[in-house]
Amino acid sequence: MSRVSAVLLHPAAILLFFLHIDQPHGLPLHTDQLAHSNPTGQYFLSTPHNTTVTAGHQARLACSVGNLAGTCQWTRDGFALGTDRNLAGFSRYLMGGDREHVCDLTIEPVLPLDEGEYRCQVSGGDGVPAIASPPAALSVNSEPGQPYIVQAREEDMVE
């Protein structure tokens, strides 16, 4: 009977193998092998998490990629926001990071209309497949303010 177990220690990408072989004579042979392995494809070092922020503040959704071969892009509710780091058309959005493999999304100031489901995606390149992060929900809380009551007129009443 042979058993092989593998555990990927993320993000260091160290692959640990434990091999256990039972000999026919009942004498077990144990071999522990530690192999350092670099993944051949691109992979996420960090992915976005569900986040709640107060309107008017900053939101930062994390995304960094190991062995980056493609181009980073964010989606909101399935709509692609673009691949340019300044995200043209979305003046409050910035795909920042001080290194190429960091694709964090910063939204400042956050508005209630920014609520939604966000994903970090990386296109494929040079024979490497595209990858997409799990979805992360961004929720926006609004600070309490003075209530504003609109007086209804009699003709506005519906029966």
N, C-alpha and C positions, 0 to 999 in steps of 0.2 A: 504494500500500500504506500503511495506517495502523496504528500500534501505539499502544496506550494502556496505561500501567502505573500502578498505584496502590499505595502503601505506607502503612499506618496505623502511625504512630509512637505506640506505647502507653506510658505512660498519658496523655501530653499531648494525645492525640487530634488530632494535626496531620496533615492529609491532604496528601500530596505527589503532584502530578501531573507526569508528564513526557509530553509529546505530541510525536510525531515524525511529520511528514507528508512523504512523498516527492512532489514535483511531477512532472507528466507529462513535463517537459523534462529530467528528471534532476537538477534543482537542488533539493537537500533544504532544507526550511524547518523550523527547530527552534524550538520555543517551550517555555520552562520556566515553569511557573506554580506558585506556592506559595499554597495556599489554606488558611486556618485554618477548621476546621469543628468544630462541636459536634455530637456524635451526638445523634439525636433520642430514642433509647431508653435504657434503663438498661444499664449495662455494668460489668464487674468491673475495678476498679483493681488489686486483689490477690486471689489465690485461695489456698486451702490447698495445702500440699505434704506429701508423705509425711514423717512425723515419728516418731522413736524417742526415748522418754524412759524414765527409771528410775522404777519404782514409788515413790510417795511424793513425787515432785517435781511441778512444774507443767508442763502442756502448753498451748501457745497455737497455735491454727490461725487463720491470717490470712484475712480477707475484708473487702474494702471495695468500695463500689459508687458509680459515677458516675451522676449524674442519677437518683438513687433515687426511684422512684415507688411501689414496693410495700413489703412488709414482709419483713425478713430472718427466716430460719429455718434451723436446722441439722438434718441427718438423720444418724443412725448406723445403718449397715447397712440403709438404706431406711426406718427408723422415724423419724418426725418428733419432734423434741425440744421444739417449741413456739416461739411467736413472742415471748413475754415475755422481756425482757432478763435476768431472774433465773432463767428456765427452771424454773418450779415443778415439783416432783417430782424434780428433779435438783440436789440441794443443793450438789454440788461443781462444777457447771457454771454458767458465767456468760457471757452474750453481751455482752461489754464494748465499750468504745470511748468516747472522749471526744467524739465527734461522731456525729450521726445516721447518716451513711453508713458508719461503721465497725461491722462486725458480727463482729469477731473472737470466736472461742470459746476460753475459758480453762477448763481442768479442773485443779482443785487440791484435794486431792492426787490424782494419777493412780493408778488401781488396775489390776491386770491385766484386770479385766472391762471396762475402757474401750477395749480393743483393738477395732479395727474400721475400717470404711470410712466416712469423713465427707464430707458435701457441704454447701456453703453454697447456699441457695436464696433467691430473692427473688420474691415474688408479683408479678403484674402489677397495673397500676392505670392508670386514665384512658387506656385504649386502648394501653397499653404492655405488651408480652408479658412473661411470667415468664421468669426466667433461672436456671440452675443451674450451679455450678462443676463442673469435672472432679472425680472422686473422689480423696480423699487418705487413705492408710492411716496409722493411728496404731498403732504397735507399742510395747509396754510391756516393758521388761526388769526382772527382779527381781534384787536384789543377792544374792550367795551367802550362804547361812546354814548353820547346823549341820544336818547330815542327821538325819533322824528315821526310824529303822528299826522297823517293826512286826514283831514275831515272829509268824510264822504258826503256827497249830496244825495238828496232823495231820489233823483233820477238815475243815480248810479247803483241803486239797490236792485238786486236780482232775487226773484222769488222762486 
